[in-house]
């Protein structure tokens, strides 16, 4: 399987970035600030960094960075292809 095929299979890059970033930011903010309940979400304040929470924030951050890398890689390749096609015509 080529890199292009993998990138085509992973089509939901922007939603993955938003989900990863929002989860990591919310977990970090809920550690330092007491966020009031928002609709169906309960009070998420938990001032302690325990191993499961650290692992969760690390995994969410890695997912966001991976999605950002995919967005950057695909935009770079598309931009190069567009510039090359303009030169040819």
N, C-alpha and C positions, 0 to 999 in steps of 0.2 A: 504494500500500500504506500503510495507516495504522499508527500507532505500536502499536496494540493487536495487529494482525496480526503485526508484527515480533516483539513480545514473546511471542506464542503460538508462533511458529516457534522461538524460542530458549528451549526448555523446560528445558535442563540448566544452570541458573544456579549452583546450589550446587556441583556437581562441577567446573564451570569455575573457580569461585573457589578451591576446594581445590587443583586442579592448578596454577593459576597461582601461588598463594602458596607451595605446597610447592617448586616448581621454583626460584622466585626466592630463597627462604630457603636451600635446599640449595646453590645456586650461590654465594651470599654466604658461607655458613658454610664451604664447602669452600675458600674463599680464605684465611680467617683461622685455621681449625682443621683439624688433621689428623684426619679422621673415619676410623675403622677400617673395613675391608670389612664390609658387611652382606649376608649371603647371597650372591646372584649379583652384587651391585654391587661393583666394585673400589674400591681406595683412590682417593678423589676429590680429594685435596689438590692444589691448584694455586695457589701463592701470587702469581701474576702476573695483573694486570688488563690483558688485551689487548683490542683493539677488538671482536672477535667475542664475547667474554665480556660486555663492557659492553652490547653490542647485545642479547644474549640475555637478560640480567637486566632490561634496560629493557622488552623486549617481554613478558616474563613478568609484570612488574609492571603494565604497561598492561592486559594481559589480565585480571589479578586485579582491578584497579580497574574495568574495564568490567563484569565479572561482579558486583562489589559494587554498582555503580550500577544494574544491572538488577534485582538483588534489592531494593534500596531503592525503586526506582520502582514495581515491581509490588506491594510490600507497602504502600506509601503509597496507591496507587489502590484496592487491595482494602480497606484500612482505611476509607477515605473512603466507599466504596460500602456497606460494612457499617453505618457510622454513619447514612448517609442512609436505608438501608432500615429501620433500627430506628425512626427518626423517623416514617416513613410508616405503620408498622403500630402 
